């Protein structure tokens, strides 16, 4: 791709040089109500090429600015989504901590431990 671009640039340069060298006729032009005298056709071509390059530079800057603005907008949206996700996770964590604390306070300390049997059940009965 780089080689193709380089060949394209070299071809355009050769065409511009040929247009300037081959066309020596003197022209008279008016631009923005200003007369331009003694201008060769080659010089007019070069002036047009410079204006075209300036336009291409402006177009590139415009497109780059749009791309940068779109990327920043996308990054801001992603950051906002991340903050919202973090907030919802904090809320869920706080809710679960409260639920766990409530369950721990309502349970006995060790529910799996055996409880002592009543005294009047079993083989040996005691009378009081």
N, C-alpha and C positions, 0 to 999 in steps of 0.2 A: 504494500500500500504506500509506503514511504517512497519507494522507487517510482511508482506510478505518479505520485504527486510531484516528485522532482522532475520527471520527464515532462509533465504538463506545464510546470513553471518554466522550464527551459524552452519549450515550444512557444509559449506566450512571449517570452523575452525575445526570441528570434523574430517573431512576427512583428513586435513593436519596433525593434531596430530596423527591420526592413521597411516598415511603414514610414518611419522618420526619414530614412536615407532616400527612398525612392520618390517620395512626394515632396517636391521643393516649391510647388506653386504657392504664390502669395495670395492670402485671403483677407477679406475684411469681414469682421464679425461684430455683433452687438450683443452684449450680455448684461442684463439688468439695466438697460438704457445707457450702457457705457460702451463706446466704440473701442474695438481692438483692431489696430491696423498692423500691417506687415507681419502677419501671422502665417507661417507655412502650414501646409496640411499635416505634416508630421508633428509639428509643435501642437497643433490642435488635437491630434490623436493622443499625444502624451498628456495634455491637460485633461482630456476626457478620461484617460486611464487613472490619473491621480484622483479625480473626482470619484471615479468608480471604486478605487481603493479606500478612500475616505468613507464612502457609503458602506462598503463591506465592513470596515472597522466599526462604524456606528451600529450596524446591524448585529455584529458579533457581540458588542458591548450590551446591546439591548437584550439579546437572547440570553447572554450570560447572567444579566441582572434578573431576568424572569426565572431562570433556573435556580439561582441562588435564593430568591424570595420563596420559590416553591419548596426548596429543600429546607429552609428555615421554618416555614409554616408546618411542614411535615414533622420536623424535629420537635417543634413546640407542642404539636398534638400528641406525639409519642410521649413527651415528658409529662404532659397533663394526664395522659392515660396511666402512666406509671405512678404518678402521685395519687391518682384516684384508686388504683389497685392497692397501693400501700396503705391508704386510709381505710379502705374496706377490710384489709387484712388486720389492721390494728383494732378496728371495731369488733371483728370476729374473734380475735384473740382475747380482748377484754370480756366479751360475752362468755366465751368458753371458760375463762378464769373464774368469773362469777358463778357460773354453773358448777364448776368443780368445787369451789369453796362451799357452795350451798349443799352439794352432795356430801362433802366431807363432814360438815357440821351436823347433818341429820343422821349420819350413820353412827353405829357404835364403833369403838376404837378398833376392835379386832373381831369382825363378825364370824370368822371361821373357827374361832376357839370354842371348844365344847363348854356347855353350861353345866353347872352342877345339878344333878338329879334331885328331885324332891326327896325328902327324908323318908316318907312313908311308902315308897315304891321300892320293890326289890325283895330279896330273900330275907334280909334282916330288917325287921321293923323295930323302930324305936318308939317308945311311947313316952310322951311327955306329960 
